[in-house]
Amino acid sequence: MGNAWILLPLPGTVTASSTAPGYQPGYVLNDYAGVIWKSVAGATADLIIDLGADTNVDSLLLFGCDGAPAATTLQVTAATAAQGAGFGSTSYAGAAAPLLAGSVMPVNGRGIALWQAPAGGIPVSRYVRLRFAGLGGGQAAVGRLVIGKRIQLERNYGNGGSFGVRDLGSLDFSPRGVLLRRRAAKLRTLTLTFSNIRKDEVEAITKPLLERIGNTEMIGLVVDPAEDPQRQNRCYFGPLVGDLANTRRNAAAWEAKVNLVSLF
């Protein structure tokens, strides 16, 4: 098991090698789960992210990878500002790997991809190319791209995490006992308690992070990044809800709780 990590999305601009009408590449950077990018049908498709300047990145998540064949692979290539977006030369070229983060699909059927830089990281880069191959005449699709440098504390969250669901529908009965039911989306929820955070981590990492995102900005969160068939179900993206506090438990440890509602 690996320590959980958080990924704060970096801004940027996105282009694609092909785009189906109505599914623009820039849609992968908005927070609307139903507004997605989709390529035209073919064997391969590329998404190219321009981060604006050479930037330290080591992780990315792709949510809403809908309908991709099981054989689809993802290859991540990066280039510096000096090397340019043509990718004639690169600062990093990874091997193609299975697109989906694990073999067990989420209940909602919306696939999730995860990439982590190799040990030692990759050089700072401005351009990142995501190549989807093995589409077999199908279309690549992405609902939300989250790319950046992960935040991973030295000590993992404590036992007793809560993994639940927020049902946006309702069920009631009329005065005559007739069932009144309104079905709606059911969003995954997550509660983790990091109860052994060091003071320097609070001051340098968790406190600035909470002050920056509040209850309105989105984060990616991976409960356990180790390879596993269930890893798709361990990836979340959404806002934090409830209290945003760092609590001093004793002289040596601080505590912070993460309560998240996932859009995917």
Disulfide bonds with the S-S distance in Angstrom:
none
